[in-house]
Amino acid sequence: EEMQRMAELLGLRDECGEGAEGAPSLTGSCLADNRLNLDVYPDGCHRFLQLFKGQQGQVLQVEFLRLSSNDHLLGSTLGSIPHLKHLKSLVLKGGHARDEFGSCQHGILTSLPPDFGNLRCLTHLDLSFNRLSTLPNCILHLPSLRALLVSHNSLVALPEDFGCLSKLTFFSAMKNQLKGLPQSIGELSMLQDLDLSENVLEVLPEEVGNLHNCTELDLSGNRLLSIPDSLANLKSLRRLHLHSNLLVTVPASLASLPNLSRLDLQNNCLRAIPAEIQSSPFVHLRGNPLGEAEPAPQTDESSARRLQRLSLAPGEDSVLHSCISPGSFTVTSEGCKVALACGIRFYFPPGAACDPLRIYFRSLAPDPQWVKLRHHDVLLSRVLELRPHGVKFQQEVQIWMPYVSPQTLHEHEVVVRTFSGQSWSDLRTRVEQKRKSKKPVAHCSVLHFSWFLVVSRLVQNECKVPAEGTLLFSSVDPNIKVTFPPGATEWTRTVKLQVLPVSAEEIDEITASAGCRASPLLCLSQDSLVDFLKPVRIQLSLPPGVTGLNLDQSRLHLLHSDLEGQTWDDITSQVVLEFTHLYVMFEVTHFSWYWLWYTTKAYIGGIAKKVYERLRLYQVNFIALQRKKDPEQVLLQCVPKHKVEPVLKKLQNRYRGPEPSDMVEMFEGEQFFAAFERGISIDMDRPDCVDGRLTFIFYSHLKNMKEIYVTSPVDRKGQAVKGQVSFYRGAVPESIPEDASRRRKGPDSLWLATLPIKLPQLKPRWGENAGALNGFSFPPLNLGNAETGYLTQANLLSIARRVGSDWKTIGLNLGLTYQQIERIGYNNREDLDKQILDMLFSWAQQNSEDPDCVSKLITAMKESGRQDIADEVEAIIELGRQKYSASIRRVGL
């Protein structure tokens, strides 16, 4: 619907057709009739120049042209475009290329040649995602221009005679740096849609009130302190977006606009709102400090300096399982407090920002390709990105990030880690508890913005080592000490110490040898590349069960490794070991990992490497459970071994299935897949389905769970199906140990585990196609809308198969009357399938015109205790949303 509306707006509906979405070859439909789509090619401009030279006659007849402005040959191409006298639509967008973090890269376009003004037929011009700082003057000479898109550029002003574009009906300048608007904007009498969001506008001219045909006006994300009363003249206005500004009050006359269906005033500084507006059902006011001041607006200095409190992206707190939508807010020199829906909070003290500054935020799924966890780290949060990157604040900005409580021992601590663009570093972090929810939050202070996440790491003790020497000991094991003698360094340097206790049971399990023992694992590091001038003395605990009295020194080995733990060398013969009853002392000048072993094994370095690598892995079980009421719904989960029993106990009332798989070792952040085999299949159209396999990423603190509906061949003639689900490794972190690779089983070296799945005998049910069942026919349906995702007739049939005996409860929660339910039951007595179908399709026909009917269906399923069906509906509409968004991006509107 949105695409049709835009096409009608531009007057291009008939000409565009279906071919505009394709990615044709140069010799095929690349030049199709009057359309030339070259933005899908990395060398589109080169191809255009070839066509212009070789098939000039055809090219000169082109009416619709698309090129990418990320192309390095764009400059040469711009000189040829003005020759296309019949051109109606021109797209020169950037944003086709992305950086390593997935952000769109702007195109190279900074201006247009003057003879572009000769394109007399041009009605649609898209210059989005470029580097325009001023609007090219030639645009003002395009007499037929009806749609102009210059979003995501660097425009600071519009020309004073901008109003000469008298035929303009659509104008988008979103995400620029516009500080003001020319008075001539009021001369755009035909303008219907005006988008000026995400700029730095502080005031609007009164002439904006002359846009009498304007139906949608988006001024969100600016710095507006007030809006003119003349906006009340926009009698055609349907939607007015003013959220995320600095508005203190708004005119009461806005409530009298006859066609207004949405007025968004969220996240402003409104303290006084006229009663007419506050009582209107279409007004959205969340995120304003209402009630903190007198009803009348205050203009005295004390109230102007009062700290803002902004509440953005309202919703329930979420740490990891739901992503906050990207958004922004403005910080002024007065400072402010900001709270996001997921529990993230900021405090900007007064004076932190000299000038008003727009802050952009978004959360990202942690990608193991660039979120590099260190040894023994556990990831506890999503990645928070704050822009502009590298912006310098005058005072420290405080950040509170909620996280999942780690299931780790006391030798771990929680820190906030930030990315500078080159490497990750840890910030000084304080752990606090939320007052109401008692959820843990990590608190840190920063002077710049970039990417942030919360991790659990080994406890780190550090100290400054001066020339006079000092002593450093571990807070995990105070018996581990490091003594720095006087003269060990000429200048002060920082030293860090980390300790990982290793139990005798872990050593026994990994080495399968009762004769092996090991001390705590000790890591020493410093901020200098130069070794110490004098030996540093280390005191380390002896392995468990070993004392200085019963010690056999021939079995004792001191091992040393690099900071990556890749190799372990026996340095026993290179140092002098001194023993007490409980400790061993030795001296070194180089810092890295140190480990004391007591064993009869000859190849001690290989054993240490094996144990070290195993300590970095998680031991997990795979679980495949089938819902008792509906065996075709299968729950898949990857569970760390210490969580298996409580998880199974929690699920046993609703699910049954095979025993968990054998123990498997997984890396934090490793990708793995689940594949159904032997006659069982899944919906390949799922967004998380890759080559017929479901994709997961393992994080020890997440549920790593998915519920999937499986099917079997229709021709199984009523017989049960004995299939299976197998789990396979996917892309793994780069530093995967060779030993772990060699231990993998099966003909597929990436195979992890296999569990049986059994589907019961097929009952006589309605067909998969929307045909008839003994005279029962199903009308064609499209519930919902394109933007939020449709539920089709086939979707409802699939849902109906899952409902079962809960159909009456579901029907009542959908709003059907008790009498309707009883009549459906009586009319289809002794046929449960028909009862379900009659109920579901009766409701669908009654609500087919309701755009909110899909969300009502989801709510009804949840209220009826059928979260499984609610999840299926949400998955269907989410896929629809993605397809809709993709189609919008392809068309470029």
Secondary structure as GFF3:
##gff-version 3
##sequence-region A 1 893
A	DSSP	alpha_helix	2	10	.	.	.	ID=ss1
A	DSSP	alpha_helix	13	16	.	.	.	ID=ss2
A	DSSP	three_ten_helix	19	21	.	.	.	ID=ss3
A	DSSP	beta_strand	31	32	.	.	.	ID=ss4
A	DSSP	beta_strand	35	37	.	.	.	ID=ss5
A	DSSP	alpha_helix	44	54	.	.	.	ID=ss6
A	DSSP	alpha_helix	56	59	.	.	.	ID=ss7
A	DSSP	beta_strand	64	68	.	.	.	ID=ss8
A	DSSP	alpha_helix	74	78	.	.	.	ID=ss9
A	DSSP	three_ten_helix	81	83	.	.	.	ID=ss10
A	DSSP	beta_strand	89	93	.	.	.	ID=ss11
A	DSSP	three_ten_helix	114	118	.	.	.	ID=ss12
A	DSSP	beta_strand	124	126	.	.	.	ID=ss13
A	DSSP	three_ten_helix	137	141	.	.	.	ID=ss14
A	DSSP	beta_strand	147	149	.	.	.	ID=ss15
A	DSSP	three_ten_helix	162	164	.	.	.	ID=ss16
A	DSSP	beta_strand	170	172	.	.	.	ID=ss17
A	DSSP	three_ten_helix	183	187	.	.	.	ID=ss18
A	DSSP	beta_strand	193	195	.	.	.	ID=ss19
A	DSSP	three_ten_helix	206	210	.	.	.	ID=ss20
A	DSSP	beta_strand	216	218	.	.	.	ID=ss21
A	DSSP	three_ten_helix	229	233	.	.	.	ID=ss22
A	DSSP	beta_strand	239	241	.	.	.	ID=ss23
A	DSSP	three_ten_helix	252	256	.	.	.	ID=ss24
A	DSSP	beta_strand	262	264	.	.	.	ID=ss25
A	DSSP	alpha_helix	275	278	.	.	.	ID=ss26
A	DSSP	beta_strand	283	284	.	.	.	ID=ss27
A	DSSP	alpha_helix	301	304	.	.	.	ID=ss28
A	DSSP	beta_strand	308	311	.	.	.	ID=ss29
A	DSSP	beta_strand	327	331	.	.	.	ID=ss30
A	DSSP	beta_strand	336	339	.	.	.	ID=ss31
A	DSSP	beta_strand	345	348	.	.	.	ID=ss32
A	DSSP	beta_strand	357	364	.	.	.	ID=ss33
A	DSSP	beta_strand	378	379	.	.	.	ID=ss34
A	DSSP	beta_strand	383	387	.	.	.	ID=ss35
A	DSSP	beta_strand	397	402	.	.	.	ID=ss36
A	DSSP	beta_strand	412	419	.	.	.	ID=ss37
A	DSSP	beta_strand	424	427	.	.	.	ID=ss38
A	DSSP	beta_strand	430	433	.	.	.	ID=ss39
A	DSSP	beta_strand	440	446	.	.	.	ID=ss40
A	DSSP	beta_strand	451	458	.	.	.	ID=ss41
A	DSSP	beta_strand	460	465	.	.	.	ID=ss42
A	DSSP	beta_strand	470	473	.	.	.	ID=ss43
A	DSSP	beta_strand	481	484	.	.	.	ID=ss44
A	DSSP	beta_strand	493	500	.	.	.	ID=ss45
A	DSSP	alpha_helix	504	511	.	.	.	ID=ss46
A	DSSP	beta_strand	517	518	.	.	.	ID=ss47
A	DSSP	beta_strand	521	526	.	.	.	ID=ss48
A	DSSP	beta_strand	536	541	.	.	.	ID=ss49
A	DSSP	three_ten_helix	553	555	.	.	.	ID=ss50
A	DSSP	beta_strand	556	561	.	.	.	ID=ss51
A	DSSP	beta_strand	568	570	.	.	.	ID=ss52
A	DSSP	three_ten_helix	572	574	.	.	.	ID=ss53
A	DSSP	beta_strand	578	579	.	.	.	ID=ss54
A	DSSP	beta_strand	583	588	.	.	.	ID=ss55
A	DSSP	beta_strand	593	598	.	.	.	ID=ss56
A	DSSP	alpha_helix	604	615	.	.	.	ID=ss57
A	DSSP	beta_strand	618	627	.	.	.	ID=ss58
A	DSSP	beta_strand	633	640	.	.	.	ID=ss59
A	DSSP	three_ten_helix	641	643	.	.	.	ID=ss60
A	DSSP	alpha_helix	644	651	.	.	.	ID=ss61
A	DSSP	beta_strand	655	656	.	.	.	ID=ss62
A	DSSP	beta_strand	664	666	.	.	.	ID=ss63
A	DSSP	beta_strand	670	677	.	.	.	ID=ss64
A	DSSP	beta_strand	689	690	.	.	.	ID=ss65
A	DSSP	beta_strand	693	698	.	.	.	ID=ss66
A	DSSP	beta_strand	705	709	.	.	.	ID=ss67
A	DSSP	three_ten_helix	714	716	.	.	.	ID=ss68
A	DSSP	beta_strand	721	729	.	.	.	ID=ss69
A	DSSP	alpha_helix	738	742	.	.	.	ID=ss70
A	DSSP	beta_strand	751	759	.	.	.	ID=ss71
A	DSSP	beta_strand	772	773	.	.	.	ID=ss72
A	DSSP	beta_strand	776	777	.	.	.	ID=ss73
A	DSSP	beta_strand	782	785	.	.	.	ID=ss74
A	DSSP	beta_strand	789	792	.	.	.	ID=ss75
A	DSSP	alpha_helix	793	803	.	.	.	ID=ss76
A	DSSP	three_ten_helix	804	806	.	.	.	ID=ss77
A	DSSP	alpha_helix	807	813	.	.	.	ID=ss78
A	DSSP	alpha_helix	818	827	.	.	.	ID=ss79
A	DSSP	alpha_helix	832	846	.	.	.	ID=ss80
A	DSSP	alpha_helix	853	863	.	.	.	ID=ss81
A	DSSP	alpha_helix	867	891	.	.	.	ID=ss82
###
